[in-house]
């Protein structure tokens, strides 16, 4: 079941989101899965016009259900409110939404870093 979580990220910073997949309390093997992280200005924008589009296929530890979504300074070089979701496609072709909501990119106080 998809969960709505709003995120906040500071402009021009790096940000990592580690996800852990479990089934019945045990680690879920995600070998062969693709995790998609997509950020759009308008929810109706095409994926090709997304502001951030990351497809994660190289997981931290696939057999233990661990993966990492990494945002670079280039990804976060923006200000404002956007829509995001994190979806998956498993090795059997099943597709699901894990998280969705608004992502807000904020100006940081320190400009020299």
N, C-alpha and C positions, 0 to 999 in steps of 0.2 A: 504494500500500500504506500503510495506516494505521500511524502510529508512536506508541508509548507514551512520553510525556514527562510527568513529574510537575512541577508548577509550585508556586512559593511567592510569595505576595503579602502585603504588610503591610496591616493594617487601615487603612481610611480614607485610602488613597493612590490616586493615579491610576497606571494601568499601560497601556502600549500594546504590542501585538504586531503587528509588520509581517510580512506573508506575501508571498512572491514565488513565483509559479507559473512553472515552466519545463517545456518538453517537448523532449527530445533536446538539452538544453543551451541552448536559446533561450527567450526570454520567451514565455509563453503568454498570448494575448489572453483576458481574463476578462470582457469586455463582456457584460452580461446575466446574469452569474452572481450568485448569492446565497451568501454565506458565513455560516454559523450558528455562534455561540459560545454554548454552553449549559452551565450549572452546576446540578447537582442535589445535594440532600442524600442521597437514595437513588437509585441508578441506575434503579430501577423507577418513580420519580415521573413523572408526566405532564409533558409540555413546559409545559403551562399552570401547573403547580406548581413550575417551575424557579425557583431563586433568582436566576439571571441568564440572560437570554434576549436576545441581540443578533443581529439580522439585518442584515448589511452588504451593501448594494447599490450604495452610492456609494463607489467604490474610489479609492485615491490616484492610480493611473495604470493603468486597466484594460487598455489596449493593450500595456503593458509588464509586465502580470501582477502588479501591486502593489496590495495592499489593507491596511487597518489595522483592527484590533480594538482599541477603546478602552474601558477600564474606568474608571468614575468613582469618586469617593470614596464615593458612595452604593452602588455595586455592591460595593465591597470592605469595606463596613462590617459585617464579620462576623469571627468567629473559628472555626477548626476545619477539618476535612477534608471535602472534597466531591468529587464526580465531575464531570468536564468532558469535552466533546469539541468539536472544530472540524470541521464538515462543510461540504460544498458542494453546490450544485445548479447545473449548468451550463445554458447557454442551449438545450441539446437535451433537457433533462429528466433527464440522468444525475445520480445522487446518489452521493457517496462520503464516507468518513471520512478526514480528514487526520491529526489528532492526537487522542489520548484519554489519560486517566489520572486522577490525583488532583490536586486543587488545594488547597493549604493556605493559609489566611488566618491570619497570625500577628500578635500584638501587637507594636507597635514600642516602642522604649525611650523616645523623645521623645514626650510626650503633648501638649505645647503647640503642636505644628505638625500 
